[in-house]
Amino acid sequence: MKTVVVGLSGGVDSSVSAYLLKEAGYNVIGLFMKNWHDDSVTISDDCPWLDDSNDAMLVAEKLGIPFQTVDLSVEYKDRIVDYMFREYEMGRTPNPDVLCNREIKFDVFMKIALELGADFVATGHYCQKGEVEVDGKPIYQLLAGADDNKDQSYFLCQLSQDQLAKTLFPIGHLQKSEVRKIAKAENLVTADKKDSQGLCFIGKVRLPDFLQQQLKPKEGVIVEITSEKAQEKIDILQSENRSSVAVAITDVAALAQKPKYRVTDGRIVGKHQGAHYFTKGQRKGLAVGGTPEPLFVIDTDVEENVIYTGQGKDHPGLLRSALYVQESEIHYIREDLELQIGETREVEARIRYRQPLVKAWLHKTEVGLYVSFDEPQAAISEGQFVAWYNGNECLGSGVIS
């Protein structure tokens, strides 16, 4: 009998995962990860870890499976929380959920599970695992979940072949409504529990409060850039970077660059308490009114402590047709499909969770990877992940530079 350690989070998805695995004949062990102790920045009653732990224990008792709690708060702080602070301090937009899966759930947690004698680790993610044979060897696939509204393959876009080999996704073939129906039929305490929101393992937080633990307030100015000025800078930047040699790739490299704004390029419309608290595409929290269209953050300069904004979601400063991933940040789930220098491949891609897949091209160069899009993308943010697909299979990903 194969042993599976299920990451019981105290939610309905992992609860039903444990139930389905037990019904399938596995020896199931429930393990709850305690990764956060500081409730001071958590919004009350919005995913407190103690309630989640109790619910996970009740589910384990109902299913008659062993249950343990493991404290991974030290590893979580080192690998996720400190990473978030560093990224925001540099003016980048981190994605802790992607890193949490790569560094905590499918690394630290998986190693603990394997030490307990597990053959597999299972989670309640809405994605599926496939397998193909290439040159006589098994290659594991990360496939989208059957429920289009809940597909979480983007959050797992940094997984490796070794991690996928030891992972099961018991509910990936189900719709969310089916998962809740199963939970109700089995009288699981989590059947009607709301889905958790916010940071992985922390819950919904007051982000400014969270960041102010280490990033102190610093007053600066908010500058509005007109659409005409932004477009002028983009046109100049692209014309300067085009050459008659290797036109295709220099064009893509030019499209991936962003203009550098100065305070004198626009007009000061307000003040803020720290450029590192804001991200590209952000609309709320600017506290600037009186404009015909809403203001959006089009860029931040943490060194000069300036926020640059533009009116309307179609402002050219928000849009880019390409992005760049450094060589060291390229990750292939399908290592057999790794691009060689000079190679281009048509794919579909997304730059954020729940964004519909869009047509894109990968361009491999000596210095990294460029991703160009059929249509300009809004608020491409350094520090976020771009994930690329072939149909419903996630092939790889990279951190946007």
N, C-alpha and C positions, 0 to 999 in steps of 0.2 A: 504494500500500500504506500503510495506517494504521500509525503508530508508537505503541506502548504501553510506558510505563515501569512495570514491576512492582516494588512494594516487597518485595524478597526479604528476609524476616526470618530465614531459616535454619530455618524450620519447614515442615512438610509442606503446609500449606494454601497458602502463597504459592508453594511449589515447583510444586504441581500447577496453580495458576493460570497460572504462566508457561508450563508445558507446554501447557495447553489453548489459550492464546492463540496460541502458535506453530503449533499444529496447525490453528487456525482461519485462518491466513494473515496474521497481524499481524507487523510488524517489532517484535520484543520486545527491550527493554533491561532488565537487572536492576540495581536500585539498592538498596544496603544502607545503612540509617540508623544511624550511630553516635551515640547520644545520651547516653551515660553512661560516666563514667570511674572513678567511685569504687566499688571492689569491697569496701570495708571494711564496708559494712552489708548486703551481699548474702550470702544463705545459700549456702555452698559447693556448687558443681556444680548450681545450680538456675537456669540461664539465663545463664551468662557470655557477654558480648557477643562475645568473641574466637572461641569455639566456633561461635556462631551465624554470625558473619561467614565463617568457613571453610566451614561447611556451605552457606551461600548461594553462595559462590564455586564450590564443587564442583558444585552444581546447575546454575549458569550454564554451567560447562564441559561438563557432560553434555548440556545442551540446545543448546549451541553458540550462546549469545547473549552479547552484550557485558555486562560487569559493572563496576560502580564502587561505591566506598564514599564516602558524604558524611558529614561531621562536623557534626551539628546540636546539639552539646552546649550551646553558648552559648544558642541559642534555647530548648532544652528546659529549661535551668535558669531562664531568665527567665520563661517562660510556664507551666511546669508545676511544677517543684520549688518555686520561690518562692511560687507560688500555693498549694501544699499547706501550706507553713509558715504563711502568712497565715491560711488557713482554720482550721487546727487551733488556732492561737493565739487566734482569736476564738471557739473553742468550737463550730465548725461541722465538718461531715464532708464533705470534698471528694471528688470523683470524678475522679481524674486521667486515667482511661482515656477518658472522654467528652471532656475538654478536649484530651487528646493527639491524638485524631482530628481535632477541629476546628482546633486551633492548629498541629499539627506535620504529621501525615500528609497532611491535605487543605488545608493552607495553605502552610507553608514548603516541605515536600517537593514538593507539587504545582507550586509556582512554579518550583522547580528543574527538575522534569520537563518543564514546558512550555518552559522556556528551552533545554532539550536538543532541542526540536523534537517533543515528544510530542503526539499528538492526544488521548490519554487516559492516565489513571493507573489502575492496577489493584491491588487488594489481595486478600488471602485471607480476607476477611470472609464470614461466613455470613449474607448478606442478598442481596436482589435489587433490581433497578432496573426500574421500569415507566415508561410514558409515556402521558399522555392529552393531548387537545387541548381547551383552554379559550379561547373567544373567538378561535379561529384561531391560538393560540400553543401551542407544546409545553410541557407541565408534567411535570416528572420526579417519580416516586414512589419513596419508600424503602419497600421491601417486606420482610417477614420472610423469613429463610432457610427453605428447604424442610425442613431438619432442625430439628425443634422443640427438640431438646436442645442445639442449638448456635446457635440464632438470635441474632445480634449486632446487630440493628437498634437496640436500646436504646443501645449504645455509639456509634451514629452519629446519634443523635437531634438533634444540633446542626448537621448539615450544611445547606448552603444550596442553592438551585436552581443557582447557578453552579458549585458544587462537584460536585453530582450530574451535571450536564451533561457533565463531563469525566471521570467515574468509571465503571469497569467492575468487576463482581463475578463473576469467572468460575466460582466454585464454589458460588454461592448456591443453585443448583437441585439440588445434590447432597447426599447424606447423608455424614456423616463416614466411614463405613465404605467408601463408594464412592471417596472421595478417597484413602484409604490403599491401596485396591486398585489404583487407577491408578498411584500412586507406586511400589508394589511391581512392577507390570508393567513400568514404565519404569526399574526399578533405580535410583531416586533415593535418595541417601544419607539423606534425611529420612523415608523411608517409615515407619519404626517409631519415630521420635523422639516423645517425650512432648510434649504441649502445654505451652507456657510458662504459668507462673502468676505472680501478683503484679503489681507496677506495670508499666504500659506502658513497655517498653524497659529497665527496670531489673531486673525479675525479682522473685523472692520475697525480701522484705527483712525484717529485724527492725525493725518499725515504731518501737518505742521508741528503738532506736539511731539510726534514721534521723531521727526528730524531735529527738533530743537534740543533733543537729548545731547547731541554732539555738534550740530551746526547752528551757531548762534545768529540771532537776527542782526541784519546790517542794512540800514536804510539806503535805498538807491532810487533811481528814476525809471519811469516807464515812458518809453518813446514810441510814438506812432509813426510808422513808415507807410507812405501812400503806395497804392498798387503800381503807379507809374514809376516811382523811384525803385521799387523792388524789381520790376521787370527790366528797367534800365541796367541795374547791377547784374542781373542774370544774363542778359544779352552780352554784356561786356565780358563777363567771366567765360562764357561758352565760346565766344569768338577768339579769345586769347588762348584757349586750350585746344583749338582745332589745328590740325596740320595736314599737309598733303601726304604724309606717310602714315600708313596704318589708320586711315581715316575712321574706320568703324570703331576701333577700340578707343581712340582719342575722343571721339564724339561721346561715347558712353562715359568715359572718365570725366569729361566736362559736365555732363548731365548729373553726375553723382556729386559734384562739388556744390557747396552752398556759399552764397555771397556773404561777405563780412560787412556788417553794418557798423556805423558810427553814430554817435548822438547827433552830430550835425546833419545827418541824412534825413532827419525827421523833426518832429516837435514833441516836447515834453508834455505829457498829458496827466501825469500822476506820479505817485511814489509807491514803493514797495518795501518790504522788510527783509529781503534777501533773494537774489536771483536764483540761488540754489533750491529754493522752494517751488520753483515753477518749471513746467515742462512744455515742450512744443505742442501746439494745438489746444492748449488749455484756454478755457473761456471764463470759468468761474474764479472768483478770488481776486480779480484785478481792481475792483472797486472804482472803476472809471466809467462814468456815464456820459450822456449827451452826444453820442455819436449816432449817425443814421443807421449803421449796422453794428452788430456786436463786435467787440474787439477780441482777437485771438492772439495768443503768443506765437510769434513766428520765429523767434530766436532768443536765446539768453546768452549773456556774456558774464560768466561768474568772476572773471578776473577784474573787469571794470564795474561789476555789479549793476548791470543794466539789463532791463527787459525790453525787447523790441516786439511791437504788436502791429497788427493790421486789421482793417475792417472787413468782415465777411469771411465765410468759410471757403470762398473761392479766391482769396487773396493769393497772388502769385508767390508770395514769400512762404506760403504754407505747402506749396506743391513742388514735387521733384519727380523726375522720370527715371531716376536710377539711384543706386546706393552702392556702397563699397564695404567689403568685409576683408579685414586683414588676413593674411595667410594663416597666422596662428589661431584665428578665431573660426576657421572653416571646419565644419563637422559633418561627416557623412555617416548616416545610419546605414545606407547601402554602400559599403566600402567598395563593392565591385563596380559601382557606377561613378567612381571618382573621376572628375574632369582632369584632363591633361592641359598643360600650358598651350594656349592658342585655340583651345576647343570651346565651342559655343553649343549650348543645349537649350531647347525650348521646354519650359516647364510651366506650372502654375505656382503661384506664391501668395503668401500673406505676411503682413508685418505686424499684426496684432491678433489677439484671440477674437474669434467670432467674425473676423473680417472675411467676406466671401473671397474665395480663391480668384486670383486675376492672372491673366496671361503675362508671362515674363520670360526673360532669357538670362541664362547664366553665361558669363564671359570669364574664362580662367586666364589669368596673366601670371607673370613671374612674381608679382608683389601681392597677389591675392585674388579676390573674386569680385566682379562687378555683377550686379543684378539690375537689368533694365526692364521697364514695364511698358505694356501696350498703351496704358493710360497713366497720366501723372497721378502719384499717390500723395495723400495729404498727411502732413505731420510725421514724416519719416524722422525718427528720433534716434540719435546715437545712444547705444547701450541696450536698445531693444533687440529682439531677435527677428530675423527674416527666416521663414521656413519655406522650403520648396517641395513640390509634390508632382507625382505622375498619377493623375486621376485621384483615387482615394488613398494613395500610399505616400506617406511623408518620407522623402529620400534623404533629407539633410537640412542643415540650418547654419546660421552664423550670426555673430554679434555685429550689429551695424556700427560702422566707424564714422 
